Every structure is written in C-alpha cells, then in structure tokens.
Amino acid sequence: MLTTLVMTVIGADRPGLVQLVAARVADHGGNWLESRMCHLGGQFAGILRIEVSADKAEALMQALRGLEASGLQVVFHTVSGTPVAVSGTIASLELVGHDRPGILRAVSAVLAQHGLNVEDLASERVSAPMGGGTLFQARVRVAVPPTANLAAVRADLEKIASDLMVDLRLNPAAGK
C-alpha cells in the first residue's frame, strides 16, 4: 500500500537543497510525483507530492525532519484516498498594473464568488518600462466549474479592473 505525502519545504536558499530532499525521498523508495519550487526573497520555497510505501512513510518523514539541522523546515500532510477529479474547464487569467496593496484580494474575491478554484498562481513585482514605477503581474490558472458563467466572471473582473488600475485578461485555456 502506498502513502501520498504533500509537503512544504523552506529555508535560506543555497545550492544543493533540492538534492538533499530528493536523496532522502529516493533512499526511502519514494517516488517524486510533482513539485513547484522557487527562490523568493532569499529563501528557497517549495511544495511537493510524493508516494512512498506505507511502511516506509514514517522513516522518510523522520529523515526529512532531520534536514532542519541544515536550516530546511519541512511540513507534511498525508493525503488519504484517491484525488477527486474536478469537472469543468480550465481558464487562464493574466493581470498587470501598477503595484498597490489589495490587488489579489479583489481579484480572488471575484473568482471565489463565482466558484472558481485557483489551481496555480504566479505573481511578481517588476520595474515598469521607461522608469514608470513598479508593476504587479500575475498569471493564474483557475478551474471553472460547469455551473459558472465565464462571461459573468469576465464582466465582474472588468468592473474592478478600473478601480484597481490593472489590465485583466481571462481566457479559456487553449487545448484544455
């Protein structure tokens, strides 16, 4: 029987952190299924999902907890059962505008109001071209349930776009 673990890892960024985690997973017969990892503000941050034999799961978690001595914090969540397949479609949302607090709060409120689930979100602050200040950019992939009306979501996003002073584009994902 297999156990699925979803975990977060975070620590001061330096070469070799992924190798430390990957070696412990492999040493315990674990299978690395998927992950998202990046450098944020001098920190290495990641989430990953692995499968491991149920009889080796506790030993693997202990080995990964041992990485705290190397400055890497690891938090685990054991997943039980088979993941539920989400029905509906996938859409992408692109956002760009002058940076200010509250942009994601307003956008995510519209998404939640319509029952859309954020599947993936990447955001960053960048210098505006020609020295025009700082821009906030986000790319979001959302699951759109069959009961949601994408045109209504788009209309509600357009209503808040002018208040936020951002450009928003919501489109069904190509080939999805």
ZIDAMO-V621813 format. One record per helix or strand of 3 or more residues. SS is the DSSP state (h for helix, s for strand). FROM is the first residue (numbers start at 1). LEN is the number of residues. Records with the same first field share a line. If there is no record, write none. Layout:
SS->FROM-LEN + FROM-LEN
This chain:
s->2-11 + 31-10 + 43-11 + 72-8 + 89-10 + 117-11 + 134-11 + 166-7
h->17-11 + 54-17 + 103-11 + 129-3 + 150-15
